[in-house]
Amino acid sequence: MEAIMIHPENAEQLKTVKSVLKALKVPFEPQSTTLPNHVMASVDRGLEQAAQGKTIGLEAFKEKHFLKR
């Protein structure tokens, strides 16, 4: 059986979809779309570093992380 992913545009649509699925006895699993706090903190640090000009090019990144082993 195939699965579908639904993207409601607001809380009312989400509530309606859940109600319809429950009425039809269709099992579903709610999933959160927010990222964990540690991931958000890492993203924030990266954005701050970029704003401060603390960036490197792709070739320098490759050398630092992939070629020096």
Distance bins in CASP14 RR format, pairs under 12 A and 6 or more apart:
PFRMAT RR
TARGET T0000
AUTHOR 0000-0000-0000
RMODE 2
METHOD distances of the structure
MODEL  1
1 26 0 0 0 0 0 1 0 0 0 0 0
1 27 0 0 0 0 0 1 0 0 0 0 0
3 26 0 0 0 0 0 1 0 0 0 0 0
3 27 0 0 0 0 0 1 0 0 0 0 0
3 28 0 0 0 0 1 0 0 0 0 0 0
3 29 0 0 0 0 1 0 0 0 0 0 0
3 31 0 0 0 0 0 1 0 0 0 0 0
4 17 0 0 0 0 0 1 0 0 0 0 0
4 21 0 0 0 0 0 1 0 0 0 0 0
4 26 0 0 0 0 0 1 0 0 0 0 0
4 28 0 0 0 0 1 0 0 0 0 0 0
5 17 0 0 0 0 0 1 0 0 0 0 0
5 28 0 0 0 0 0 1 0 0 0 0 0
5 29 0 0 0 0 0 1 0 0 0 0 0
5 31 0 0 0 0 1 0 0 0 0 0 0
5 33 0 0 0 0 0 1 0 0 0 0 0
6 13 0 0 0 0 1 0 0 0 0 0 0
6 14 0 0 0 0 1 0 0 0 0 0 0
6 16 0 0 0 0 0 1 0 0 0 0 0
6 17 1 0 1 0 0 0 0 0 0 0 0
6 18 0 0 0 0 1 0 0 0 0 0 0
6 20 0 0 0 0 0 1 0 0 0 0 0
6 21 0 0 0 0 1 0 0 0 0 0 0
6 26 0 0 0 0 0 1 0 0 0 0 0
6 28 0 0 0 0 1 0 0 0 0 0 0
6 29 0 0 0 0 0 1 0 0 0 0 0
6 30 0 0 0 0 0 1 0 0 0 0 0
6 31 0 0 0 0 0 1 0 0 0 0 0
7 13 0 0 0 0 1 0 0 0 0 0 0
7 14 0 0 0 0 1 0 0 0 0 0 0
7 17 0 0 0 0 0 1 0 0 0 0 0
7 31 0 0 0 0 0 1 0 0 0 0 0
7 33 0 0 0 0 1 0 0 0 0 0 0
8 14 1 0 1 0 0 0 0 0 0 0 0
8 15 0 0 0 0 1 0 0 0 0 0 0
8 16 0 0 0 0 1 0 0 0 0 0 0
8 17 1 0 1 0 0 0 0 0 0 0 0
8 18 0 0 0 0 1 0 0 0 0 0 0
8 19 0 0 0 0 0 1 0 0 0 0 0
8 20 0 0 0 0 0 1 0 0 0 0 0
8 21 0 0 0 0 0 1 0 0 0 0 0
8 30 0 0 0 0 0 1 0 0 0 0 0
8 33 0 0 0 0 0 1 0 0 0 0 0
9 16 0 0 0 0 0 1 0 0 0 0 0
9 17 0 0 0 0 0 1 0 0 0 0 0
10 16 0 0 0 0 1 0 0 0 0 0 0
10 17 0 0 0 0 0 1 0 0 0 0 0
11 17 0 0 0 0 0 1 0 0 0 0 0
11 18 0 0 0 0 0 1 0 0 0 0 0
12 18 0 0 0 0 0 1 0 0 0 0 0
12 19 0 0 0 0 0 1 0 0 0 0 0
13 19 0 0 0 0 0 1 0 0 0 0 0
13 20 0 0 0 0 0 1 0 0 0 0 0
14 20 0 0 0 0 0 1 0 0 0 0 0
14 21 0 0 0 0 0 1 0 0 0 0 0
14 28 0 0 0 0 0 1 0 0 0 0 0
14 30 0 0 0 0 1 0 0 0 0 0 0
14 31 0 0 0 0 0 1 0 0 0 0 0
14 33 0 0 0 0 0 1 0 0 0 0 0
15 21 0 0 0 0 0 1 0 0 0 0 0
15 22 0 0 0 0 0 1 0 0 0 0 0
15 30 0 0 0 0 0 1 0 0 0 0 0
16 22 0 0 0 0 0 1 0 0 0 0 0
16 23 0 0 0 0 0 1 0 0 0 0 0
17 23 0 0 0 0 0 1 0 0 0 0 0
17 24 0 0 0 0 0 1 0 0 0 0 0
17 26 0 0 0 0 0 1 0 0 0 0 0
17 28 0 0 0 0 1 0 0 0 0 0 0
17 30 0 0 0 0 0 1 0 0 0 0 0
18 24 0 0 0 0 0 1 0 0 0 0 0
18 26 0 0 0 0 0 1 0 0 0 0 0
18 27 0 0 0 0 0 1 0 0 0 0 0
18 28 1 0 0 1 0 0 0 0 0 0 0
18 29 0 0 0 0 0 1 0 0 0 0 0
18 30 1 0 0 1 0 0 0 0 0 0 0
19 26 0 0 0 0 0 1 0 0 0 0 0
19 28 0 0 0 0 0 1 0 0 0 0 0
20 26 0 0 0 0 1 0 0 0 0 0 0
20 28 0 0 0 0 0 1 0 0 0 0 0
21 27 0 0 0 0 1 0 0 0 0 0 0
21 28 1 0 1 0 0 0 0 0 0 0 0
21 29 0 0 0 0 0 1 0 0 0 0 0
21 30 0 0 0 0 0 1 0 0 0 0 0
22 28 0 0 0 0 1 0 0 0 0 0 0
22 30 0 0 0 0 0 1 0 0 0 0 0
34 40 0 0 0 0 1 0 0 0 0 0 0
35 41 0 0 0 0 1 0 0 0 0 0 0
35 42 0 0 0 0 1 0 0 0 0 0 0
35 43 1 0 0 1 0 0 0 0 0 0 0
35 44 0 0 0 0 0 1 0 0 0 0 0
36 42 0 0 0 0 1 0 0 0 0 0 0
36 43 0 0 0 0 0 1 0 0 0 0 0
37 43 0 0 0 0 0 1 0 0 0 0 0
37 44 0 0 0 0 0 1 0 0 0 0 0
38 44 0 0 0 0 0 1 0 0 0 0 0
38 45 0 0 0 0 0 1 0 0 0 0 0
39 45 0 0 0 0 0 1 0 0 0 0 0
39 46 0 0 0 0 0 1 0 0 0 0 0
40 46 0 0 0 0 0 1 0 0 0 0 0
40 47 0 0 0 0 0 1 0 0 0 0 0
41 47 0 0 0 0 0 1 0 0 0 0 0
41 48 0 0 0 0 0 1 0 0 0 0 0
42 48 0 0 0 0 0 1 0 0 0 0 0
42 49 0 0 0 0 0 1 0 0 0 0 0
43 49 0 0 0 0 0 1 0 0 0 0 0
43 50 0 0 0 0 0 1 0 0 0 0 0
44 50 0 0 0 0 0 1 0 0 0 0 0
44 51 0 0 0 0 0 1 0 0 0 0 0
45 51 0 0 0 0 0 1 0 0 0 0 0
45 52 0 0 0 0 0 1 0 0 0 0 0
45 54 0 0 0 0 0 1 0 0 0 0 0
46 52 0 0 0 0 1 0 0 0 0 0 0
46 53 0 0 0 0 0 1 0 0 0 0 0
46 54 0 0 0 0 1 0 0 0 0 0 0
46 55 0 0 0 0 1 0 0 0 0 0 0
47 53 0 0 0 0 0 1 0 0 0 0 0
47 54 0 0 0 0 0 1 0 0 0 0 0
47 55 0 0 0 0 0 1 0 0 0 0 0
48 54 0 0 0 0 1 0 0 0 0 0 0
48 55 0 0 0 0 0 1 0 0 0 0 0
49 55 1 0 0 1 0 0 0 0 0 0 0
49 56 0 0 0 0 0 1 0 0 0 0 0
50 56 0 0 0 0 0 1 0 0 0 0 0
50 57 0 0 0 0 0 1 0 0 0 0 0
55 61 0 0 0 0 1 0 0 0 0 0 0
56 62 0 0 0 0 1 0 0 0 0 0 0
56 63 0 0 0 0 1 0 0 0 0 0 0
56 64 1 0 0 1 0 0 0 0 0 0 0
56 65 0 0 0 0 0 1 0 0 0 0 0
57 63 0 0 0 0 1 0 0 0 0 0 0
57 64 0 0 0 0 1 0 0 0 0 0 0
57 65 0 0 0 0 0 1 0 0 0 0 0
58 64 0 0 0 0 0 1 0 0 0 0 0
58 65 0 0 0 0 0 1 0 0 0 0 0
58 66 0 0 0 0 0 1 0 0 0 0 0
59 65 0 0 0 0 0 1 0 0 0 0 0
59 66 0 0 0 0 0 1 0 0 0 0 0
59 67 0 0 0 0 1 0 0 0 0 0 0
60 66 0 0 0 0 0 1 0 0 0 0 0
60 67 0 0 0 0 0 1 0 0 0 0 0
60 68 0 0 0 0 0 1 0 0 0 0 0
61 67 0 0 0 0 0 1 0 0 0 0 0
61 68 0 0 0 0 0 1 0 0 0 0 0
62 68 0 0 0 0 1 0 0 0 0 0 0
62 69 0 0 0 0 0 1 0 0 0 0 0
63 69 0 0 0 0 0 1 0 0 0 0 0
END
